Amino acid sequence: MNPEDILKNLTPEIVARFRSAIETGRWPNGDKLTAEQRNTCMEAVIVYEHHTLPPEQRTGYVPPKATPCKTDDEQPLSWQSKSEQK
C-alpha cells in the first residue's frame, strides 16, 4: 500500500486501536488478528509514526548510548602449541 494512501485514512484513534490489536493479537471486538492483518497494522503504525512523531517518540525507539559498547582496540589472539605452553 502507498504511504500517502495510508496516511489519508489514519487518525490517532485508529492508530491506537492498531497498536492495541498488535499487542493483544485481537481486535477490540475480540476477533483474532490474522498474520496479514497484523502485518498491515504494523505497516500503518510505522508509516503514521514516521510522518507524525519525532524519532524518540516512535515505537521501538532505542536512544544512542553515550559511550559505545565496542572498542576499536584490537586484541589479536596468540595461538600457542602445547610445547610452547610449558
PyMOL Python script that loads the backbone (N, CA, C, O; Angstrom):
from pymol import cmd

cmd.read_pdbstr("""\
ATOM      1  N   MET A   1       0.836  -1.178   0.000  1.00  0.00           N
ATOM      2  CA  MET A   1       0.000   0.000   0.000  1.00  0.00           C
ATOM      3  C   MET A   1       0.885   1.248   0.000  1.00  0.00           C
ATOM      4  O   MET A   1       1.957   1.249   0.606  1.00  0.00           O
ATOM      5  N   ASN A   2       0.451   2.276  -0.658  1.00  0.00           N
ATOM      6  CA  ASN A   2       1.165   3.536  -0.776  1.00  0.00           C
ATOM      7  C   ASN A   2       1.117   4.287   0.566  1.00  0.00           C
ATOM      8  O   ASN A   2       0.037   4.408   1.144  1.00  0.00           O
ATOM      9  N   PRO A   3       2.257   4.800   1.083  1.00  0.00           N
ATOM     10  CA  PRO A   3       2.250   5.514   2.367  1.00  0.00           C
ATOM     11  C   PRO A   3       1.284   6.702   2.403  1.00  0.00           C
ATOM     12  O   PRO A   3       0.664   6.969   3.433  1.00  0.00           O
ATOM     13  N   GLU A   4       1.158   7.412   1.281  1.00  0.00           N
ATOM     14  CA  GLU A   4       0.238   8.555   1.257  1.00  0.00           C
ATOM     15  C   GLU A   4      -1.209   8.096   1.436  1.00  0.00           C
ATOM     16  O   GLU A   4      -1.992   8.757   2.117  1.00  0.00           O
ATOM     17  N   ASP A   5      -1.561   6.965   0.827  1.00  0.00           N
ATOM     18  CA  ASP A   5      -2.908   6.417   0.981  1.00  0.00           C
ATOM     19  C   ASP A   5      -3.166   6.004   2.433  1.00  0.00           C
ATOM     20  O   ASP A   5      -4.257   6.207   2.964  1.00  0.00           O
ATOM     21  N   ILE A   6      -2.156   5.430   3.053  1.00  0.00           N
ATOM     22  CA  ILE A   6      -2.290   5.020   4.453  1.00  0.00           C
ATOM     23  C   ILE A   6      -2.522   6.250   5.327  1.00  0.00           C
ATOM     24  O   ILE A   6      -3.424   6.259   6.164  1.00  0.00           O
ATOM     25  N   LEU A   7      -1.706   7.290   5.132  1.00  0.00           N
ATOM     26  CA  LEU A   7      -1.805   8.483   5.969  1.00  0.00           C
ATOM     27  C   LEU A   7      -3.141   9.203   5.831  1.00  0.00           C
ATOM     28  O   LEU A   7      -3.642   9.770   6.803  1.00  0.00           O
ATOM     29  N   LYS A   8      -3.716   9.187   4.643  1.00  0.00           N
ATOM     30  CA  LYS A   8      -5.003   9.866   4.420  1.00  0.00           C
ATOM     31  C   LYS A   8      -6.106   9.294   5.296  1.00  0.00           C
ATOM     32  O   LYS A   8      -7.018  10.015   5.700  1.00  0.00           O
ATOM     33  N   ASN A   9      -6.029   8.015   5.587  1.00  0.00           N
ATOM     34  CA  ASN A   9      -7.109   7.328   6.289  1.00  0.00           C
ATOM     35  C   ASN A   9      -6.854   7.107   7.779  1.00  0.00           C
ATOM     36  O   ASN A   9      -7.719   6.576   8.476  1.00  0.00           O
ATOM     37  N   LEU A  10      -5.688   7.502   8.275  1.00  0.00           N
ATOM     38  CA  LEU A  10      -5.368   7.230   9.675  1.00  0.00           C
ATOM     39  C   LEU A  10      -5.659   8.426  10.573  1.00  0.00           C
ATOM     40  O   LEU A  10      -5.421   9.578  10.210  1.00  0.00           O
ATOM     41  N   THR A  11      -6.178   8.118  11.747  1.00  0.00           N
ATOM     42  CA  THR A  11      -6.359   9.105  12.802  1.00  0.00           C
ATOM     43  C   THR A  11      -5.635   8.571  14.034  1.00  0.00           C
ATOM     44  O   THR A  11      -5.317   7.383  14.084  1.00  0.00           O
ATOM     45  N   PRO A  12      -5.367   9.411  15.023  1.00  0.00           N
ATOM     46  CA  PRO A  12      -4.735   8.896  16.245  1.00  0.00           C
ATOM     47  C   PRO A  12      -5.543   7.770  16.906  1.00  0.00           C
ATOM     48  O   PRO A  12      -4.965   6.858  17.497  1.00  0.00           O
ATOM     49  N   GLU A  13      -6.866   7.831  16.807  1.00  0.00           N
ATOM     50  CA  GLU A  13      -7.710   6.792  17.402  1.00  0.00           C
ATOM     51  C   GLU A  13      -7.527   5.451  16.683  1.00  0.00           C
ATOM     52  O   GLU A  13      -7.445   4.400  17.319  1.00  0.00           O
ATOM     53  N   ILE A  14      -7.466   5.502  15.368  1.00  0.00           N
ATOM     54  CA  ILE A  14      -7.267   4.270  14.590  1.00  0.00           C
ATOM     55  C   ILE A  14      -5.900   3.673  14.896  1.00  0.00           C
ATOM     56  O   ILE A  14      -5.772   2.460  15.060  1.00  0.00           O
ATOM     57  N   VAL A  15      -4.883   4.521  14.974  1.00  0.00           N
ATOM     58  CA  VAL A  15      -3.530   4.040  15.274  1.00  0.00           C
ATOM     59  C   VAL A  15      -3.499   3.406  16.665  1.00  0.00           C
ATOM     60  O   VAL A  15      -2.849   2.378  16.857  1.00  0.00           O
ATOM     61  N   ALA A  16      -4.186   3.999  17.627  1.00  0.00           N
ATOM     62  CA  ALA A  16      -4.252   3.423  18.977  1.00  0.00           C
ATOM     63  C   ALA A  16      -4.917   2.046  18.947  1.00  0.00           C
ATOM     64  O   ALA A  16      -4.481   1.133  19.648  1.00  0.00           O
ATOM     65  N   ARG A  17      -5.959   1.895  18.147  1.00  0.00           N
ATOM     66  CA  ARG A  17      -6.618   0.579  18.017  1.00  0.00           C
ATOM     67  C   ARG A  17      -5.690  -0.431  17.349  1.00  0.00           C
ATOM     68  O   ARG A  17      -5.643  -1.596  17.746  1.00  0.00           O
ATOM     69  N   PHE A  18      -4.957   0.017  16.338  1.00  0.00           N
ATOM     70  CA  PHE A  18      -3.999  -0.871  15.673  1.00  0.00           C
ATOM     71  C   PHE A  18      -2.922  -1.317  16.656  1.00  0.00           C
ATOM     72  O   PHE A  18      -2.576  -2.498  16.701  1.00  0.00           O
ATOM     73  N   ARG A  19      -2.388  -0.382  17.445  1.00  0.00           N
ATOM     74  CA  ARG A  19      -1.358  -0.743  18.431  1.00  0.00           C
ATOM     75  C   ARG A  19      -1.892  -1.779  19.415  1.00  0.00           C
ATOM     76  O   ARG A  19      -1.223  -2.766  19.722  1.00  0.00           O
ATOM     77  N   SER A  20      -3.101  -1.540  19.901  1.00  0.00           N
ATOM     78  CA  SER A  20      -3.716  -2.477  20.842  1.00  0.00           C
ATOM     79  C   SER A  20      -3.909  -3.848  20.195  1.00  0.00           C
ATOM     80  O   SER A  20      -3.661  -4.877  20.824  1.00  0.00           O
ATOM     81  N   ALA A  21      -4.348  -3.858  18.951  1.00  0.00           N
ATOM     82  CA  ALA A  21      -4.552  -5.123  18.237  1.00  0.00           C
ATOM     83  C   ALA A  21      -3.230  -5.864  18.045  1.00  0.00           C
ATOM     84  O   ALA A  21      -3.177  -7.086  18.177  1.00  0.00           O
ATOM     85  N   ILE A  22      -2.169  -5.128  17.734  1.00  0.00           N
ATOM     86  CA  ILE A  22      -0.851  -5.746  17.564  1.00  0.00           C
ATOM     87  C   ILE A  22      -0.388  -6.345  18.888  1.00  0.00           C
ATOM     88  O   ILE A  22       0.116  -7.467  18.924  1.00  0.00           O
ATOM     89  N   GLU A  23      -0.561  -5.592  19.978  1.00  0.00           N
ATOM     90  CA  GLU A  23      -0.112  -6.041  21.301  1.00  0.00           C
ATOM     91  C   GLU A  23      -0.867  -7.279  21.786  1.00  0.00           C
ATOM     92  O   GLU A  23      -0.269  -8.211  22.322  1.00  0.00           O
ATOM     93  N   THR A  24      -2.189  -7.276  21.590  1.00  0.00           N
ATOM     94  CA  THR A  24      -3.011  -8.359  22.144  1.00  0.00           C
ATOM     95  C   THR A  24      -3.284  -9.489  21.165  1.00  0.00           C
ATOM     96  O   THR A  24      -3.633 -10.599  21.566  1.00  0.00           O
ATOM     97  N   GLY A  25      -3.121  -9.194  19.855  1.00  0.00           N
ATOM     98  CA  GLY A  25      -3.429 -10.198  18.842  1.00  0.00           C
ATOM     99  C   GLY A  25      -4.913 -10.303  18.551  1.00  0.00           C
ATOM    100  O   GLY A  25      -5.359 -11.231  17.876  1.00  0.00           O
ATOM    101  N   ARG A  26      -5.680  -9.339  19.066  1.00  0.00           N
ATOM    102  CA  ARG A  26      -7.131  -9.358  18.878  1.00  0.00           C
ATOM    103  C   ARG A  26      -7.651  -7.956  18.586  1.00  0.00           C
ATOM    104  O   ARG A  26      -7.077  -6.955  19.013  1.00  0.00           O
ATOM    105  N   TRP A  27      -8.762  -7.917  17.840  1.00  0.00           N
ATOM    106  CA  TRP A  27      -9.465  -6.661  17.585  1.00  0.00           C
ATOM    107  C   TRP A  27     -10.249  -6.290  18.835  1.00  0.00           C
ATOM    108  O   TRP A  27     -10.453  -7.139  19.702  1.00  0.00           O
ATOM    109  N   PRO A  28     -10.699  -5.030  18.951  1.00  0.00           N
ATOM    110  CA  PRO A  28     -11.481  -4.636  20.134  1.00  0.00           C
ATOM    111  C   PRO A  28     -12.725  -5.502  20.373  1.00  0.00           C
ATOM    112  O   PRO A  28     -13.164  -5.638  21.515  1.00  0.00           O
ATOM    113  N   ASN A  29     -13.296  -6.084  19.320  1.00  0.00           N
ATOM    114  CA  ASN A  29     -14.483  -6.940  19.493  1.00  0.00           C
ATOM    115  C   ASN A  29     -14.123  -8.378  19.884  1.00  0.00           C
ATOM    116  O   ASN A  29     -15.011  -9.213  20.055  1.00  0.00           O
ATOM    117  N   GLY A  30     -12.823  -8.672  20.025  1.00  0.00           N
ATOM    118  CA  GLY A  30     -12.387  -9.998  20.451  1.00  0.00           C
ATOM    119  C   GLY A  30     -11.953 -10.925  19.336  1.00  0.00           C
ATOM    120  O   GLY A  30     -11.377 -11.980  19.602  1.00  0.00           O
ATOM    121  N   ASP A  31     -12.219 -10.552  18.079  1.00  0.00           N
ATOM    122  CA  ASP A  31     -11.784 -11.394  16.958  1.00  0.00           C
ATOM    123  C   ASP A  31     -10.261 -11.425  16.889  1.00  0.00           C
ATOM    124  O   ASP A  31      -9.592 -10.423  17.140  1.00  0.00           O
ATOM    125  N   LYS A  32      -9.732 -12.587  16.547  1.00  0.00           N
ATOM    126  CA  LYS A  32      -8.286 -12.759  16.449  1.00  0.00           C
ATOM    127  C   LYS A  32      -7.758 -12.151  15.152  1.00  0.00           C
ATOM    128  O   LYS A  32      -8.389 -12.276  14.102  1.00  0.00           O
ATOM    129  N   LEU A  33      -6.591 -11.489  15.225  1.00  0.00           N
ATOM    130  CA  LEU A  33      -5.942 -10.934  14.037  1.00  0.00           C
ATOM    131  C   LEU A  33      -5.317 -12.050  13.218  1.00  0.00           C
ATOM    132  O   LEU A  33      -4.757 -12.996  13.772  1.00  0.00           O
ATOM    133  N   THR A  34      -5.411 -11.941  11.911  1.00  0.00           N
ATOM    134  CA  THR A  34      -4.677 -12.856  11.041  1.00  0.00           C
ATOM    135  C   THR A  34      -3.264 -12.299  10.890  1.00  0.00           C
ATOM    136  O   THR A  34      -3.011 -11.147  11.243  1.00  0.00           O
ATOM    137  N   ALA A  35      -2.357 -13.099  10.375  1.00  0.00           N
ATOM    138  CA  ALA A  35      -0.983 -12.640  10.155  1.00  0.00           C
ATOM    139  C   ALA A  35      -0.964 -11.460   9.190  1.00  0.00           C
ATOM    140  O   ALA A  35      -0.200 -10.513   9.376  1.00  0.00           O
ATOM    141  N   GLU A  36      -1.797 -11.519   8.170  1.00  0.00           N
ATOM    142  CA  GLU A  36      -1.856 -10.422   7.194  1.00  0.00           C
ATOM    143  C   GLU A  36      -2.372  -9.140   7.845  1.00  0.00           C
ATOM    144  O   GLU A  36      -1.855  -8.056   7.575  1.00  0.00           O
ATOM    145  N   GLN A  37      -3.383  -9.257   8.696  1.00  0.00           N
ATOM    146  CA  GLN A  37      -3.914  -8.083   9.387  1.00  0.00           C
ATOM    147  C   GLN A  37      -2.867  -7.486  10.319  1.00  0.00           C
ATOM    148  O   GLN A  37      -2.717  -6.267  10.397  1.00  0.00           O
ATOM    149  N   ARG A  38      -2.142  -8.355  11.029  1.00  0.00           N
ATOM    150  CA  ARG A  38      -1.094  -7.870  11.928  1.00  0.00           C
ATOM    151  C   ARG A  38      -0.024  -7.121  11.155  1.00  0.00           C
ATOM    152  O   ARG A  38       0.416  -6.052  11.580  1.00  0.00           O
ATOM    153  N   ASN A  39       0.398  -7.672  10.020  1.00  0.00           N
ATOM    154  CA  ASN A  39       1.408  -7.008   9.197  1.00  0.00           C
ATOM    155  C   ASN A  39       0.909  -5.672   8.669  1.00  0.00           C
ATOM    156  O   ASN A  39       1.659  -4.697   8.640  1.00  0.00           O
ATOM    157  N   THR A  40      -0.350  -5.621   8.252  1.00  0.00           N
ATOM    158  CA  THR A  40      -0.931  -4.375   7.753  1.00  0.00           C
ATOM    159  C   THR A  40      -0.999  -3.331   8.862  1.00  0.00           C
ATOM    160  O   THR A  40      -0.681  -2.163   8.638  1.00  0.00           O
ATOM    161  N   CYS A  41      -1.411  -3.746  10.051  1.00  0.00           N
ATOM    162  CA  CYS A  41      -1.468  -2.825  11.192  1.00  0.00           C
ATOM    163  C   CYS A  41      -0.081  -2.289  11.530  1.00  0.00           C
ATOM    164  O   CYS A  41       0.082  -1.094  11.776  1.00  0.00           O
ATOM    165  N   MET A  42       0.917  -3.171  11.542  1.00  0.00           N
ATOM    166  CA  MET A  42       2.279  -2.733  11.849  1.00  0.00           C
ATOM    167  C   MET A  42       2.780  -1.746  10.805  1.00  0.00           C
ATOM    168  O   MET A  42       3.397  -0.737  11.146  1.00  0.00           O
ATOM    169  N   GLU A  43       2.519  -2.033   9.541  1.00  0.00           N
ATOM    170  CA  GLU A  43       2.935  -1.125   8.474  1.00  0.00           C
ATOM    171  C   GLU A  43       2.275   0.238   8.652  1.00  0.00           C
ATOM    172  O   GLU A  43       2.933   1.268   8.507  1.00  0.00           O
ATOM    173  N   ALA A  44       0.994   0.253   8.960  1.00  0.00           N
ATOM    174  CA  ALA A  44       0.267   1.510   9.136  1.00  0.00           C
ATOM    175  C   ALA A  44       0.815   2.304  10.321  1.00  0.00           C
ATOM    176  O   ALA A  44       0.992   3.518  10.220  1.00  0.00           O
ATOM    177  N   VAL A  45       1.084   1.637  11.435  1.00  0.00           N
ATOM    178  CA  VAL A  45       1.617   2.320  12.613  1.00  0.00           C
ATOM    179  C   VAL A  45       3.000   2.888  12.314  1.00  0.00           C
ATOM    180  O   VAL A  45       3.298   4.019  12.700  1.00  0.00           O
ATOM    181  N   ILE A  46       3.839   2.129  11.638  1.00  0.00           N
ATOM    182  CA  ILE A  46       5.187   2.598  11.303  1.00  0.00           C
ATOM    183  C   ILE A  46       5.120   3.819  10.399  1.00  0.00           C
ATOM    184  O   ILE A  46       5.815   4.805  10.642  1.00  0.00           O
ATOM    185  N   VAL A  47       4.297   3.768   9.366  1.00  0.00           N
ATOM    186  CA  VAL A  47       4.164   4.904   8.438  1.00  0.00           C
ATOM    187  C   VAL A  47       3.629   6.122   9.181  1.00  0.00           C
ATOM    188  O   VAL A  47       4.151   7.226   9.026  1.00  0.00           O
ATOM    189  N   TYR A  48       2.589   5.923   9.986  1.00  0.00           N
ATOM    190  CA  TYR A  48       1.987   7.032  10.730  1.00  0.00           C
ATOM    191  C   TYR A  48       3.011   7.678  11.661  1.00  0.00           C
ATOM    192  O   TYR A  48       3.164   8.899  11.671  1.00  0.00           O
ATOM    193  N   GLU A  49       3.714   6.851  12.446  1.00  0.00           N
ATOM    194  CA  GLU A  49       4.690   7.389  13.389  1.00  0.00           C
ATOM    195  C   GLU A  49       5.834   8.087  12.673  1.00  0.00           C
ATOM    196  O   GLU A  49       6.316   9.121  13.135  1.00  0.00           O
ATOM    197  N   HIS A  50       6.269   7.536  11.558  1.00  0.00           N
ATOM    198  CA  HIS A  50       7.378   8.132  10.812  1.00  0.00           C
ATOM    199  C   HIS A  50       7.030   9.540  10.332  1.00  0.00           C
ATOM    200  O   HIS A  50       7.892  10.418  10.296  1.00  0.00           O
ATOM    201  N   HIS A  51       5.778   9.750   9.966  1.00  0.00           N
ATOM    202  CA  HIS A  51       5.368  11.046   9.421  1.00  0.00           C
ATOM    203  C   HIS A  51       4.829  12.011  10.467  1.00  0.00           C
ATOM    204  O   HIS A  51       4.696  13.201  10.178  1.00  0.00           O
ATOM    205  N   THR A  52       4.513  11.544  11.672  1.00  0.00           N
ATOM    206  CA  THR A  52       3.889  12.435  12.650  1.00  0.00           C
ATOM    207  C   THR A  52       4.649  12.593  13.958  1.00  0.00           C
ATOM    208  O   THR A  52       4.400  13.550  14.691  1.00  0.00           O
ATOM    209  N   LEU A  53       5.556  11.698  14.272  1.00  0.00           N
ATOM    210  CA  LEU A  53       6.246  11.743  15.560  1.00  0.00           C
ATOM    211  C   LEU A  53       7.747  11.917  15.388  1.00  0.00           C
ATOM    212  O   LEU A  53       8.318  11.440  14.408  1.00  0.00           O
ATOM    213  N   PRO A  54       8.397  12.601  16.339  1.00  0.00           N
ATOM    214  CA  PRO A  54       9.857  12.642  16.311  1.00  0.00           C
ATOM    215  C   PRO A  54      10.407  11.248  16.631  1.00  0.00           C
ATOM    216  O   PRO A  54       9.726  10.446  17.270  1.00  0.00           O
ATOM    217  N   PRO A  55      11.618  10.962  16.196  1.00  0.00           N
ATOM    218  CA  PRO A  55      12.168   9.600  16.372  1.00  0.00           C
ATOM    219  C   PRO A  55      12.097   9.070  17.803  1.00  0.00           C
ATOM    220  O   PRO A  55      11.806   7.891  18.003  1.00  0.00           O
ATOM    221  N   GLU A  56      12.355   9.911  18.796  1.00  0.00           N
ATOM    222  CA  GLU A  56      12.391   9.418  20.178  1.00  0.00           C
ATOM    223  C   GLU A  56      11.009   9.052  20.727  1.00  0.00           C
ATOM    224  O   GLU A  56      10.917   8.461  21.803  1.00  0.00           O
ATOM    225  N   GLN A  57       9.937   9.391  20.012  1.00  0.00           N
ATOM    226  CA  GLN A  57       8.587   9.025  20.454  1.00  0.00           C
ATOM    227  C   GLN A  57       8.011   7.847  19.669  1.00  0.00           C
ATOM    228  O   GLN A  57       6.889   7.418  19.939  1.00  0.00           O
ATOM    229  N   ARG A  58       8.747   7.329  18.722  1.00  0.00           N
ATOM    230  CA  ARG A  58       8.251   6.231  17.894  1.00  0.00           C
ATOM    231  C   ARG A  58       8.367   4.898  18.622  1.00  0.00           C
ATOM    232  O   ARG A  58       9.238   4.713  19.473  1.00  0.00           O
ATOM    233  N   THR A  59       7.486   3.983  18.279  1.00  0.00           N
ATOM    234  CA  THR A  59       7.508   2.647  18.859  1.00  0.00           C
ATOM    235  C   THR A  59       8.840   1.970  18.552  1.00  0.00           C
ATOM    236  O   THR A  59       9.301   1.978  17.411  1.00  0.00           O
ATOM    237  N   GLY A  60       9.447   1.391  19.572  1.00  0.00           N
ATOM    238  CA  GLY A  60      10.689   0.657  19.380  1.00  0.00           C
ATOM    239  C   GLY A  60      11.938   1.507  19.375  1.00  0.00           C
ATOM    240  O   GLY A  60      13.027   0.993  19.118  1.00  0.00           O
ATOM    241  N   TYR A  61      11.811   2.807  19.655  1.00  0.00           N
ATOM    242  CA  TYR A  61      12.983   3.688  19.626  1.00  0.00           C
ATOM    243  C   TYR A  61      13.965   3.292  20.722  1.00  0.00           C
ATOM    244  O   TYR A  61      13.579   3.082  21.871  1.00  0.00           O
ATOM    245  N   VAL A  62      15.222   3.194  20.358  1.00  0.00           N
ATOM    246  CA  VAL A  62      16.292   2.931  21.313  1.00  0.00           C
ATOM    247  C   VAL A  62      17.278   4.083  21.188  1.00  0.00           C
ATOM    248  O   VAL A  62      17.889   4.260  20.134  1.00  0.00           O
ATOM    249  N   PRO A  63      17.444   4.873  22.253  1.00  0.00           N
ATOM    250  CA  PRO A  63      18.344   6.022  22.151  1.00  0.00           C
ATOM    251  C   PRO A  63      19.794   5.576  22.007  1.00  0.00           C
ATOM    252  O   PRO A  63      20.175   4.508  22.486  1.00  0.00           O
ATOM    253  N   PRO A  64      20.596   6.399  21.346  1.00  0.00           N
ATOM    254  CA  PRO A  64      22.011   6.047  21.220  1.00  0.00           C
ATOM    255  C   PRO A  64      22.692   6.105  22.587  1.00  0.00           C
ATOM    256  O   PRO A  64      22.315   6.902  23.446  1.00  0.00           O
ATOM    257  N   LYS A  65      23.678   5.268  22.772  1.00  0.00           N
ATOM    258  CA  LYS A  65      24.408   5.240  24.037  1.00  0.00           C
ATOM    259  C   LYS A  65      25.434   6.363  24.062  1.00  0.00           C
ATOM    260  O   LYS A  65      25.979   6.750  23.028  1.00  0.00           O
ATOM    261  N   ALA A  66      25.686   6.877  25.256  1.00  0.00           N
ATOM    262  CA  ALA A  66      26.684   7.933  25.406  1.00  0.00           C
ATOM    263  C   ALA A  66      28.073   7.402  25.064  1.00  0.00           C
ATOM    264  O   ALA A  66      28.884   8.095  24.449  1.00  0.00           O
ATOM    265  N   THR A  67      28.329   6.175  25.469  1.00  0.00           N
ATOM    266  CA  THR A  67      29.604   5.551  25.128  1.00  0.00           C
ATOM    267  C   THR A  67      29.310   4.237  24.427  1.00  0.00           C
ATOM    268  O   THR A  67      28.470   3.464  24.888  1.00  0.00           O
ATOM    269  N   PRO A  68      29.981   3.979  23.333  1.00  0.00           N
ATOM    270  CA  PRO A  68      29.723   2.730  22.607  1.00  0.00           C
ATOM    271  C   PRO A  68      30.196   1.513  23.399  1.00  0.00           C
ATOM    272  O   PRO A  68      31.118   1.604  24.209  1.00  0.00           O
ATOM    273  N   CYS A  69      29.568   0.404  23.159  1.00  0.00           N
ATOM    274  CA  CYS A  69      29.949  -0.851  23.818  1.00  0.00           C
ATOM    275  C   CYS A  69      31.251  -1.404  23.246  1.00  0.00           C
ATOM    276  O   CYS A  69      32.030  -2.057  23.941  1.00  0.00           O
ATOM    277  N   LYS A  70      31.460  -1.132  21.985  1.00  0.00           N
ATOM    278  CA  LYS A  70      32.602  -1.692  21.275  1.00  0.00           C
ATOM    279  C   LYS A  70      33.804  -0.752  21.391  1.00  0.00           C
ATOM    280  O   LYS A  70      33.659   0.470  21.366  1.00  0.00           O
ATOM    281  N   THR A  71      34.971  -1.337  21.516  1.00  0.00           N
ATOM    282  CA  THR A  71      36.192  -0.537  21.466  1.00  0.00           C
ATOM    283  C   THR A  71      36.884  -0.814  20.142  1.00  0.00           C
ATOM    284  O   THR A  71      36.690  -1.859  19.521  1.00  0.00           O
ATOM    285  N   ASP A  72      37.679   0.128  19.734  1.00  0.00           N
ATOM    286  CA  ASP A  72      38.419  -0.039  18.489  1.00  0.00           C
ATOM    287  C   ASP A  72      39.767  -0.717  18.718  1.00  0.00           C
ATOM    288  O   ASP A  72      40.522  -0.942  17.771  1.00  0.00           O
ATOM    289  N   ASP A  73      40.067  -1.039  19.970  1.00  0.00           N
ATOM    290  CA  ASP A  73      41.339  -1.687  20.280  1.00  0.00           C
ATOM    291  C   ASP A  73      41.322  -3.121  19.772  1.00  0.00           C
ATOM    292  O   ASP A  73      40.414  -3.895  20.074  1.00  0.00           O
ATOM    293  N   GLU A  74      42.321  -3.448  19.012  1.00  0.00           N
ATOM    294  CA  GLU A  74      42.433  -4.824  18.535  1.00  0.00           C
ATOM    295  C   GLU A  74      43.180  -5.641  19.568  1.00  0.00           C
ATOM    296  O   GLU A  74      44.188  -5.196  20.117  1.00  0.00           O
ATOM    297  N   GLN A  75      42.693  -6.812  19.824  1.00  0.00           N
ATOM    298  CA  GLN A  75      43.356  -7.727  20.740  1.00  0.00           C
ATOM    299  C   GLN A  75      43.504  -9.064  20.025  1.00  0.00           C
ATOM    300  O   GLN A  75      42.714  -9.983  20.242  1.00  0.00           O
ATOM    301  N   PRO A  76      44.520  -9.166  19.173  1.00  0.00           N
ATOM    302  CA  PRO A  76      44.672 -10.397  18.398  1.00  0.00           C
ATOM    303  C   PRO A  76      44.976 -11.592  19.301  1.00  0.00           C
ATOM    304  O   PRO A  76      45.626 -11.461  20.338  1.00  0.00           O
ATOM    305  N   LEU A  77      44.502 -12.733  18.889  1.00  0.00           N
ATOM    306  CA  LEU A  77      44.779 -13.968  19.606  1.00  0.00           C
ATOM    307  C   LEU A  77      46.179 -14.450  19.267  1.00  0.00           C
ATOM    308  O   LEU A  77      46.657 -14.300  18.142  1.00  0.00           O
ATOM    309  N   SER A  78      46.805 -15.016  20.244  1.00  0.00           N
ATOM    310  CA  SER A  78      48.127 -15.586  20.029  1.00  0.00           C
ATOM    311  C   SER A  78      48.019 -17.085  20.299  1.00  0.00           C
ATOM    312  O   SER A  78      47.873 -17.514  21.444  1.00  0.00           O
ATOM    313  N   TRP A  79      48.092 -17.871  19.227  1.00  0.00           N
ATOM    314  CA  TRP A  79      47.960 -19.311  19.361  1.00  0.00           C
ATOM    315  C   TRP A  79      49.291 -19.904  19.772  1.00  0.00           C
ATOM    316  O   TRP A  79      50.341 -19.561  19.230  1.00  0.00           O
ATOM    317  N   GLN A  80      49.223 -20.803  20.741  1.00  0.00           N
ATOM    318  CA  GLN A  80      50.432 -21.472  21.199  1.00  0.00           C
ATOM    319  C   GLN A  80      50.219 -22.978  21.117  1.00  0.00           C
ATOM    320  O   GLN A  80      49.136 -23.497  21.385  1.00  0.00           O
ATOM    321  N   SER A  81      51.285 -23.649  20.739  1.00  0.00           N
ATOM    322  CA  SER A  81      51.199 -25.106  20.737  1.00  0.00           C
ATOM    323  C   SER A  81      51.396 -25.598  22.166  1.00  0.00           C
ATOM    324  O   SER A  81      51.823 -24.833  23.030  1.00  0.00           O
ATOM    325  N   LYS A  82      51.091 -26.862  22.421  1.00  0.00           N
ATOM    326  CA  LYS A  82      51.226 -27.405  23.768  1.00  0.00           C
ATOM    327  C   LYS A  82      52.668 -27.337  24.258  1.00  0.00           C
ATOM    328  O   LYS A  82      52.903 -27.150  25.452  1.00  0.00           O
ATOM    329  N   SER A  83      53.614 -27.483  23.378  1.00  0.00           N
ATOM    330  CA  SER A  83      55.021 -27.439  23.788  1.00  0.00           C
ATOM    331  C   SER A  83      55.418 -26.023  24.204  1.00  0.00           C
ATOM    332  O   SER A  83      56.295 -25.861  25.052  1.00  0.00           O
ATOM    333  N   GLU A  84      54.797 -25.002  23.630  1.00  0.00           N
ATOM    334  CA  GLU A  84      55.120 -23.619  23.982  1.00  0.00           C
ATOM    335  C   GLU A  84      54.492 -23.212  25.313  1.00  0.00           C
ATOM    336  O   GLU A  84      54.962 -22.267  25.947  1.00  0.00           O
ATOM    337  N   GLN A  85      53.456 -23.897  25.740  1.00  0.00           N
ATOM    338  CA  GLN A  85      52.763 -23.540  26.969  1.00  0.00           C
ATOM    339  C   GLN A  85      53.529 -23.981  28.209  1.00  0.00           C
ATOM    340  O   GLN A  85      53.255 -23.475  29.297  1.00  0.00           O
ATOM    341  N   LYS A  86      54.470 -24.898  28.086  1.00  0.00           N
ATOM    342  CA  LYS A  86      55.204 -25.433  29.245  1.00  0.00           C
ATOM    343  C   LYS A  86      56.248 -24.499  29.737  1.00  0.00           C
ATOM    344  O   LYS A  86      56.946 -24.808  30.703  1.00  0.00           O
TER     345      LYS A  86
END
""", "prot")
cmd.dss("prot")
cmd.show_as("cartoon", "prot")
cmd.util.cbc("prot")
cmd.orient("prot")
